[in-house]
């Protein structure tokens, strides 16, 4: 009675406080949103910091004002595109995808794909993993199994490559849920159990709650109801602590399924209507149809078909509107169940057929098996036995493949009915035996799991459990003995009664002999039945003893396992009773004091600890005796005379609800202390280096605001450190502001690359000074969480560079003047040699005409005249050529100063005439002009050119003029 009153009172308190908790959560989220909007209104510049704030606002508004999510996502995307800020564009597209995730999955998919494409472009693996995870969920909702699995695996791979254990664990939860739906329950559970420790380590309660919920769901599908209920309750507790409204909705849904399983339909409905109300408050269109479908299913089990069909049809209408194949499948299957309960089997088959088609589309083979079994039952009732057998056997194949024991049990029972209808009694008996075997297996498995669970949860109360088992055994023995005595007494009473009847009615024995014999036969049968009952009780008692023996054996195995764990973990464990005497210590604890466990057990705490350690421990030992836990550090002198630093935690030890002692857990933290001292010394050294450095050391947050500046900045700028903190645009030379903005964008987009910029910084009294900054993005590094910049004064260097630049300009001007003079002189010489060449050719033509006239005169003269004319011609040719050549050669050498020098160095064996031919060819003169100038025939000149080729060592394929022009 008291227990019932307490339960009612607790439910009343929860119903009273739950709306207040949700109101507090909504107010908290609204305050956060208002704070971010205030920051947005304070921003005056359209920069990447504003894009990041808009992205954060869109995410914050998602749960309380979803329309604002769309507004801020749109503003963020437009500004990011204007600034060409890739990360902002990616995150804004992701916010779009999250907004459309429930109402329009195809549009959500488009935005997720855009976000992924941008993240791959900027090579941001963190964002890429995040977007792959979202794609996996949207593909799963669209029924694209292969794409969903591929995306989920890619997200886990990228997070693992980044060594981001928390994100990898978060993505693995989604993948485990996917595996569970598609029949890989063992693999799913392995992943979930492995990641529980990760979420506990990172203190991620929300993710831990989700993990517990998935473990409960998976165990529920496997028929492990006890374990499932435990994890559902753990999940609900965490969601209530976090005031997580969506999480509570999911937890209530799971709890309702357990109530329905235990046939507590009213409790199931209470949980469902409460969850539906919360889902409607959030306008959560994913959960509303699910709740409607489960309410309809519960009314169906309560034999209320009108209410059931009303809720199921509502669920089906919303599922069609969402085009959610899973929900369409579930609603149709549940409507089919209602018609089966009404014995309207033909109508049921129509809905089962639709559910089956949807199950095939989403490749949910567990549901395919379930629907085939139900269709087989409907056909059985319609006396279509062959069709019923075919579908039921197909269902059995899938159930075996996916290890669905509960489904196999139902199928074998149905097959036994089908075989009976076919008069195949032998096969019916085989299927019924299989049904019983699986039923017993499930029952035993549940009991074993329940016992194992109790052993794990109450490891420190094993003695109490053993006593409880012994008491139960004695009680069973006593009950059996009492029942046996009752049977004996009853037998004796019947015997005495018979003797009395014989004594009193002896004289009538012959008359009623026949009746007496009949009575004796009847009594003999009763006695035989009593004996059989006695034997049955003895058999039950024997089985109970065997079960108790097996249970005791399992307890001992668990105790051995616990001993192995406590002996090998790097923690020193001890248990003190209320008198501060040791009742348990592990080997590690004994080794600390260089004692054995036997030497410590039974002693008092202060008899084991040294004086210093006892004084320290004495200050804290009273805390656990008051029901509190305390952690402190103390030092212990080890066996090698070295001091060891130990961190100790005192915990109150409760047994049967009573404070029964103190649990001591200690850890050697000597190495950690040494490491902390090294880190402290390193930090002090770094601080001194920064303080005495001539460079300015600056830390900048993600909004571009300086929040740490080394003291040397005052020396260079004249400003105090407080004056310099915050945004820097006001102290930057106006023409350099765009340069600084570009530098900031480079730093934010490429976290792994340092970026350098030179700019002018305002001095408080002396105008502007030149700075050079080297900055790198460490915002994603939790140890730094800032952009680190190293700045040095380069004003003197800039002045030197300016002076050098002016000097170089002077040199360039002088050099340009000299080049112009040389070019002018070269141009003049070129013109002169051209004129000289023309004159040389003209003189040669004139001299040729004169020689031709002398040759004509020679024909009409005597031999003496011919001799004199020939001598005159020869002398004229010599004088004419030499006088023309001397002037030409002088101009040629001025124009082509290095030609003769290079020619003599490379080919010293050339004759004077050959060098002259080379000069003419250098000027690209024709063979006719050269022959005329040199008074040679063209054939003679041709031979001269062949000899020249040989001396120059060039082949016939090489152009002689080109060769000479390149010298």
PAMI-584377 format. One line per 8 residues: their letters; for each residue x negated, y, z negated of C-alpha. Coordinates in steps of 0.5 Angstrom, whole numbers, plus 500, padded with zeros to 3 digits. Layout:
# PAMI-584377
A	X Y Z | ...
# end
This chain:
# PAMI-584377
XXXXXXXX	500 500 500 | 494 505 498 | 491 503 504 | 497 504 509 | 498 511 505 | 490 513 506 | 491 511 514 | 497 515 515
XXXXXXXX	494 521 511 | 487 521 515 | 492 521 522 | 495 527 519 | 489 531 518 | 486 529 525 | 492 531 528 | 492 538 524
XXXXXXXX	485 539 525 | 484 537 533 | 488 543 536 | 483 547 531 | 477 544 534 | 479 545 541 | 481 552 540 | 474 553 536
XXXXXXXX	470 550 542 | 474 554 547 | 473 561 543 | 465 558 543 | 465 557 551 | 469 564 552 | 463 568 548 | 458 565 552
XXXXXXXX	461 567 558 | 462 574 556 | 455 574 553 | 453 572 560 | 458 577 564 | 455 583 559 | 448 581 562 | 450 581 569
XXXXXXXX	453 588 568 | 447 591 565 | 443 588 571 | 442 594 576 | 438 591 581 | 439 585 586 | 434 581 585 | 433 573 584
XXXXXXXX	434 574 577 | 441 576 578 | 442 570 583 | 439 566 577 | 444 569 572 | 450 568 577 | 448 561 578 | 448 560 570
XXXXXXXX	455 564 570 | 458 559 575 | 456 553 571 | 459 556 564 | 466 558 567 | 467 551 570 | 470 548 564 | 474 554 561
XXXXXXXX	476 559 568 | 474 555 574 | 476 560 579 | 471 564 576 | 466 559 578 | 468 560 585 | 467 567 585 | 460 567 582
XXXXXXXX	458 561 586 | 460 565 592 | 457 572 590 | 450 568 588 | 450 565 595 | 451 571 598 | 445 575 594 | 441 569 595
XXXXXXXX	442 569 603 | 440 576 603 | 434 575 599 | 432 569 602 | 432 566 595 | 432 558 597 | 433 556 590 | 439 560 589
XXXXXXXX	442 558 595 | 441 551 593 | 444 552 586 | 450 556 589 | 452 550 594 | 451 545 588 | 456 550 584 | 461 550 590
XXXXXXXX	460 542 590 | 462 541 583 | 468 546 583 | 471 542 589 | 469 535 586 | 476 533 584 | 481 537 589 | 477 536 595
XXXXXXXX	471 531 595 | 470 532 603 | 468 539 602 | 464 538 595 | 460 533 599 | 458 538 605 | 456 543 599 | 452 538 596
XXXXXXXX	449 536 602 | 447 543 604 | 444 544 597 | 440 537 598 | 437 540 605 | 435 546 601 | 431 543 596 | 428 538 600
XXXXXXXX	425 544 604 | 422 548 598 | 420 541 596 | 423 542 589 | 424 534 587 | 427 536 580 | 433 539 584 | 433 534 589
XXXXXXXX	434 528 584 | 440 532 581 | 443 533 588 | 442 526 590 | 446 524 583 | 451 528 585 | 452 525 592 | 452 518 589
XXXXXXXX	458 520 585 | 462 523 591 | 460 518 595 | 463 513 590 | 469 517 589 | 470 517 597 | 469 509 597 | 462 509 601
XXXXXXXX	459 504 596 | 452 503 600 | 451 511 601 | 453 511 593 | 448 506 591 | 442 509 596 | 443 516 593 | 444 514 585
XXXXXXXX	437 510 586 | 434 516 590 | 436 520 584 | 433 515 579 | 426 514 583 | 425 522 584 | 426 523 576 | 421 517 574
XXXXXXXX	416 520 579 | 417 527 575 | 416 523 569 | 423 526 567 | 425 521 562 | 432 524 560 | 434 526 567 | 432 519 569
XXXXXXXX	436 516 563 | 442 520 565 | 442 518 572 | 441 511 570 | 448 511 566 | 452 513 573 | 448 507 576 | 450 502 571
XXXXXXXX	457 504 571 | 457 503 579 | 454 496 578 | 459 494 573 | 465 496 577 | 462 492 583 | 461 486 578 | 453 486 576
XXXXXXXX	455 487 569 | 449 484 566 | 444 488 569 | 449 494 567 | 448 492 560 | 441 492 560 | 440 499 563 | 445 502 558
XXXXXXXX	442 498 552 | 435 501 554 | 437 508 555 | 440 508 548 | 434 510 545 | 432 515 550 | 438 519 548 | 437 518 541
XXXXXXXX	430 520 542 | 432 527 545 | 437 528 541 | 442 528 547 | 449 527 543 | 453 528 549 | 449 523 553 | 449 518 548
XXXXXXXX	457 518 547 | 457 517 555 | 452 511 554 | 456 508 548 | 463 509 552 | 460 505 558 | 457 500 554 | 464 499 551
XXXXXXXX	467 499 558 | 463 493 560 | 464 489 554 | 471 490 555 | 471 487 562 | 467 481 559 | 472 480 554 | 467 482 548
XXXXXXXX	473 486 545 | 470 487 538 | 463 490 541 | 467 494 546 | 472 497 540 | 465 498 536 | 462 502 542 | 469 506 543
XXXXXXXX	469 508 536 | 462 511 536 | 463 514 543 | 469 518 540 | 466 520 533 | 460 523 537 | 465 527 542 | 469 529 536
XXXXXXXX	463 532 533 | 461 535 539 | 468 538 540 | 468 535 547 | 475 535 550 | 474 531 556 | 470 526 552 | 475 525 547
XXXXXXXX	480 524 553 | 476 518 556 | 475 516 549 | 483 516 547 | 484 512 554 | 479 507 552 | 482 506 545 | 489 505 548
XXXXXXXX	487 499 552 | 484 496 546 | 491 497 542 | 495 494 548 | 490 488 548 | 492 487 541 | 500 488 543 | 500 495 539
XXXXXXXX	504 498 544 | 506 504 540 | 499 506 538 | 497 505 545 | 503 510 547 | 501 515 542 | 494 515 544 | 496 516 551
XXXXXXXX	501 521 550 | 495 525 546 | 490 524 552 | 495 526 557 | 497 533 554 | 489 534 553 | 488 532 561 | 494 537 563
XXXXXXXX	491 543 559 | 485 542 563 | 488 541 569 | 484 535 570 | 487 531 576 | 482 525 575 | 485 523 569 | 492 525 569
XXXXXXXX	494 520 574 | 490 515 570 | 494 516 564 | 501 516 567 | 499 509 570 | 497 507 563 | 503 509 560 | 507 506 566
XXXXXXXX	503 499 564 | 505 500 557 | 512 501 558 | 512 495 563 | 509 491 557 | 514 493 552 | 520 491 557 | 522 498 559
XXXXXXXX	522 498 567 | 525 504 568 | 520 508 564 | 515 504 567 | 517 506 574 | 518 513 573 | 511 514 570 | 507 509 575
XXXXXXXX	511 513 581 | 508 520 578 | 501 517 578 | 502 514 585 | 504 521 588 | 498 524 585 | 493 519 587 | 496 520 594
XXXXXXXX	495 527 594 | 488 526 592 | 487 521 597 | 483 517 591 | 483 510 593 | 482 507 586 | 488 510 583 | 492 508 589
XXXXXXXX	490 501 588 | 491 501 581 | 498 504 581 | 501 500 586 | 498 494 583 | 502 496 576 | 508 497 580 | 508 490 583
XXXXXXXX	507 488 575 | 513 491 573 | 517 488 579 | 514 481 577 | 517 482 570 | 524 484 573 | 523 477 577 | 523 481 584
XXXXXXXX	518 478 587 | 519 480 594 | 518 487 592 | 512 486 588 | 509 483 594 | 509 489 598 | 506 493 592 | 501 488 591
XXXXXXXX	499 488 599 | 498 495 599 | 493 495 592 | 489 489 596 | 488 493 602 | 485 499 598 | 481 494 593 | 478 491 600
XXXXXXXX	477 498 602 | 473 500 596 | 470 493 596 | 472 492 588 | 472 485 588 | 474 484 581 | 481 487 583 | 481 483 589
XXXXXXXX	481 477 585 | 486 480 580 | 491 482 586 | 490 475 589 | 492 471 583 | 498 476 582 | 500 475 589 | 499 467 588
XXXXXXXX	504 467 582 | 509 471 586 | 509 466 592 | 509 461 586 | 516 464 584 | 518 464 591 | 517 457 592 | 512 458 597
XXXXXXXX	507 453 594 | 502 453 600 | 501 460 600 | 501 461 592 | 495 455 592 | 491 459 598 | 491 465 594 | 490 463 587
XXXXXXXX	484 459 590 | 481 465 593 | 482 469 587 | 478 463 583 | 472 463 588 | 471 471 586 | 472 470 579 | 467 465 579
XXXXXXXX	462 469 583 | 463 475 578 | 463 471 572 | 470 473 570 | 471 468 564 | 478 471 562 | 480 471 570 | 478 464 571
XXXXXXXX	482 462 565 | 489 465 567 | 487 462 574 | 486 455 572 | 493 455 568 | 496 458 574 | 493 452 579 | 496 447 574
XXXXXXXX	503 450 575 | 502 450 582 | 499 443 582 | 505 441 578 | 510 444 583 | 507 440 588 | 507 433 584 | 500 433 584
XXXXXXXX	500 432 576 | 493 429 576 | 490 435 579 | 494 439 574 | 492 436 568 | 484 437 571 | 486 445 571 | 490 445 565
XXXXXXXX	483 442 561 | 479 447 565 | 484 452 562 | 483 450 555 | 476 449 556 | 475 456 558 | 480 459 553 | 476 455 547
XXXXXXXX	469 458 550 | 472 465 550 | 474 464 543 | 468 461 540 | 464 466 544 | 468 472 541 | 467 469 534 | 459 468 535
XXXXXXXX	458 475 537 | 463 477 532 | 458 474 527 | 452 476 530 | 454 483 530 | 456 483 522 | 449 480 521 | 446 486 525
XXXXXXXX	450 491 521 | 449 488 514 | 442 485 514 | 440 488 507 | 447 484 504 | 445 477 507 | 445 475 500 | 452 477 499
XXXXXXXX	454 474 505 | 451 467 503 | 455 468 496 | 461 469 500 | 460 463 505 | 459 459 499 | 465 461 495 | 469 460 501
XXXXXXXX	466 453 502 | 468 452 495 | 475 455 496 | 476 450 502 | 474 444 498 | 478 446 492 | 484 447 496 | 483 440 500
XXXXXXXX	482 437 493 | 488 440 490 | 492 438 497 | 489 431 496 | 491 431 488 | 498 433 490 | 499 428 496 | 497 422 490
XXXXXXXX	501 425 485 | 507 425 490 | 505 418 492 | 505 416 485 | 512 419 484 | 515 416 489 | 512 409 487 | 515 410 480
XXXXXXXX	521 412 483 | 522 406 487 | 520 402 480 | 525 405 477 | 530 404 482 | 528 397 482 | 529 396 475 | 536 399 474
XXXXXXXX	538 396 480 | 535 389 480 | 542 386 479 | 544 389 485 | 538 387 489 | 541 381 493 | 547 386 495 | 543 392 498
XXXXXXXX	537 388 500 | 538 390 507 | 539 397 505 | 533 397 500 | 528 394 506 | 530 400 511 | 529 405 505 | 522 402 504
XXXXXXXX	520 402 511 | 522 410 511 | 518 411 505 | 512 407 508 | 512 412 514 | 513 418 510 | 507 415 506 | 503 414 513
XXXXXXXX	504 421 515 | 502 424 508 | 495 419 509 | 495 422 516 | 495 429 514 | 490 428 508 | 485 425 514 | 487 431 518
XXXXXXXX	485 436 512 | 479 432 511 | 477 433 518 | 478 440 518 | 474 441 512 | 468 437 515 | 469 442 521 | 469 448 516
XXXXXXXX	463 445 513 | 459 444 520 | 461 451 522 | 459 454 515 | 452 450 516 | 451 453 523 | 453 460 520 | 448 459 515
XXXXXXXX	443 457 520 | 444 463 524 | 443 468 518 | 437 464 516 | 434 465 524 | 436 473 523 | 433 473 516 | 426 470 520
XXXXXXXX	427 475 525 | 428 481 521 | 422 479 517 | 418 479 523 | 420 486 525 | 419 489 518 | 412 485 518 | 409 488 524
XXXXXXXX	412 495 525 | 407 500 524 | 412 503 518 | 410 501 510 | 417 499 507 | 419 498 500 | 426 497 496 | 426 499 489
XXXXXXXX	432 498 484 | 435 503 480 | 430 501 475 | 424 503 480 | 422 496 480 | 420 493 487 | 424 488 490 | 422 488 497
XXXXXXXX	415 490 500 | 413 489 507 | 405 487 509 | 404 494 511 | 406 497 504 | 402 492 500 | 396 493 505 | 396 501 503
XXXXXXXX	394 499 496 | 390 494 498 | 394 489 494 | 399 483 496 | 406 483 496 | 406 478 490 | 402 483 486 | 407 489 487
XXXXXXXX	414 485 487 | 417 486 480 | 412 492 478 | 415 499 477 | 413 505 482 | 408 508 477 | 404 502 476 | 402 501 483
XXXXXXXX	401 509 485 | 395 512 484 | 395 518 479 | 395 524 485 | 400 520 489 | 405 518 483 | 405 526 481 | 407 528 488
XXXXXXXX	412 522 489 | 415 524 482 | 417 530 484 | 422 527 489 | 424 520 487 | 430 524 483 | 433 526 490 | 435 519 493
XXXXXXXX	438 517 486 | 443 523 487 | 445 520 494 | 440 525 498 | 435 523 502 | 428 527 502 | 422 527 506 | 415 529 504
XXXXXXXX	407 528 505 | 402 526 500 | 395 523 501 | 393 516 499 | 386 513 497 | 385 507 502 | 380 501 500 | 375 504 504
XXXXXXXX	375 510 500 | 378 515 505 | 384 519 504 | 390 517 509 | 396 522 510 | 402 519 509 | 409 521 511 | 414 518 506
XXXXXXXX	422 518 506 | 426 516 500 | 433 514 502 | 439 512 497 | 440 504 498 | 448 503 497 | 450 496 496 | 458 494 496
XXXXXXXX	459 502 496 | 455 503 489 | 448 506 489 | 443 500 488 | 436 503 489 | 431 507 493 | 429 505 500 | 422 507 501
XXXXXXXX	419 508 509 | 412 511 510 | 408 512 516 | 401 514 516 | 400 520 520 | 393 521 519 | 391 522 526 | 397 526 527
XXXXXXXX	394 531 522 | 387 531 525 | 390 532 532 | 394 538 529 | 388 541 526 | 384 540 533 | 390 544 536 | 390 549 531
XXXXXXXX	383 550 532 | 384 550 539 | 389 555 539 | 385 560 534 | 380 559 539 | 384 561 545 | 387 567 541 | 380 570 540
XXXXXXXX	378 569 547 | 384 573 550 | 383 578 544 | 376 579 546 | 377 578 554 | 377 584 559 | 382 581 563 | 390 582 561
XXXXXXXX	394 576 559 | 401 577 560 | 407 572 559 | 413 573 563 | 420 570 563 | 425 568 568 | 428 575 569 | 421 578 571
XXXXXXXX	421 581 564 | 414 581 560 | 415 579 553 | 407 578 551 | 401 582 553 | 394 582 550 | 392 588 546 | 387 590 552
XXXXXXXX	392 593 556 | 393 599 552 | 385 600 553 | 387 600 561 | 393 603 561 | 394 608 555 | 401 605 554 | 402 601 547
XXXXXXXX	404 594 548 | 411 595 546 | 412 601 551 | 409 596 557 | 414 590 555 | 420 589 559 | 421 590 566 | 415 593 570
XXXXXXXX	418 597 576 | 418 604 573 | 410 603 572 | 408 601 579 | 406 606 584 | 413 606 589 | 409 604 595 | 407 597 591
XXXXXXXX	414 596 588 | 416 591 595 | 409 588 594 | 410 586 587 | 417 584 589 | 415 579 594 | 409 577 589 | 415 575 584
XXXXXXXX	419 571 589 | 412 567 592 | 411 565 584 | 418 563 583 | 419 559 589 | 412 555 589 | 411 553 582 | 405 549 583
XXXXXXXX	401 555 587 | 398 561 584 | 399 567 587 | 395 573 588 | 397 581 588 | 393 588 588 | 397 594 586 | 397 600 583
XXXXXXXX	399 601 576 | 401 608 572 | 396 610 567 | 400 614 561 | 395 620 562 | 390 619 568 | 395 618 574 | 394 611 577
XXXXXXXX	389 605 577 | 388 599 581 | 390 592 578 | 389 585 581 | 394 580 578 | 394 572 579 | 400 569 577 | 403 562 576
XXXXXXXX	410 559 575 | 410 555 568 | 418 556 567 | 419 548 567 | 413 546 563 | 417 546 556 | 410 548 552 | 409 554 556
XXXXXXXX	416 556 559 | 414 562 562 | 410 565 568 | 403 566 566 | 399 572 569 | 392 574 569 | 391 581 570 | 384 585 571
XXXXXXXX	382 592 573 | 379 593 580 | 379 601 580 | 372 601 581 | 371 596 586 | 377 599 590 | 373 606 590 | 366 602 592
XXXXXXXX	371 599 597 | 373 605 599 | 366 608 600 | 364 602 604 | 370 603 608 | 368 610 610 | 361 608 611 | 363 603 616
XXXXXXXX	367 608 619 | 361 613 620 | 357 607 623 | 362 605 628 | 363 612 630 | 355 613 631 | 355 606 635 | 361 608 639
XXXXXXXX	357 614 641 | 351 610 643 | 355 605 647 | 359 611 651 | 352 614 652 | 349 607 655 | 355 606 659 | 355 612 662
XXXXXXXX	347 611 664 | 349 604 666 | 355 607 670 | 350 612 673 | 344 607 675 | 350 603 678 | 352 608 682 | 345 610 684
XXXXXXXX	343 602 686 | 349 602 690 | 347 608 694 | 340 606 694 | 342 599 697 | 346 602 702 | 340 607 704 | 336 601 704
XXXXXXXX	341 597 709 | 341 604 713 | 334 605 714 | 333 597 715 | 338 598 721 | 335 604 723 | 328 601 723 | 330 595 727
XXXXXXXX	333 600 732 | 326 603 733 | 322 596 733 | 327 594 738 | 326 600 742 | 318 599 741 | 319 592 744 | 323 594 750
XXXXXXXX	317 599 751 | 312 593 750 | 315 589 756 | 313 594 761 | 306 596 759 | 299 592 760 | 296 587 755 | 292 593 752
XXXXXXXX	298 597 751 | 302 591 748 | 297 589 743 | 297 596 740 | 305 597 740 | 305 590 737 | 300 593 731 | 304 599 731
XXXXXXXX	311 595 730 | 307 590 724 | 305 597 721 | 311 600 721 | 315 594 718 | 310 594 713 | 310 601 711 | 318 601 712
XXXXXXXX	319 595 707 | 315 597 702 | 317 605 702 | 325 602 701 | 323 597 696 | 319 601 691 | 325 606 690 | 330 600 690
XXXXXXXX	326 596 685 | 326 602 680 | 333 603 680 | 334 595 680 | 330 595 674 | 334 600 670 | 341 597 672 | 338 590 670
XXXXXXXX	333 591 665 | 332 584 663 | 333 580 669 | 326 580 671 | 324 579 664 | 328 573 664 | 327 570 671 | 319 570 669
XXXXXXXX	320 567 663 | 324 561 666 | 321 561 673 | 314 564 672 | 311 560 679 | 316 565 683 | 312 569 689 | 314 576 689
XXXXXXXX	318 575 696 | 322 570 692 | 323 575 686 | 325 580 691 | 330 575 694 | 333 573 687 | 334 581 686 | 338 581 693
XXXXXXXX	342 575 691 | 343 578 684 | 347 584 688 | 351 579 692 | 348 582 698 | 349 577 705 | 344 573 708 | 345 578 714
XXXXXXXX	343 584 710 | 337 581 706 | 334 578 713 | 335 585 716 | 332 589 710 | 326 584 710 | 325 583 717 | 326 576 717
XXXXXXXX	330 572 722 | 336 568 718 | 333 561 719 | 327 564 716 | 331 566 710 | 335 560 710 | 329 556 709 | 326 561 704
XXXXXXXX	333 560 700 | 332 552 700 | 325 553 697 | 327 558 692 | 333 553 690 | 327 547 689 | 323 552 685 | 329 554 681
XXXXXXXX	331 546 680 | 338 547 682 | 343 542 686 | 346 543 692 | 353 543 689 | 351 549 684 | 352 556 687 | 345 560 688
XXXXXXX	348 567 687 | 353 565 681 | 346 562 678 | 342 568 679 | 348 573 676 | 348 569 670 | 341 570 668
# end
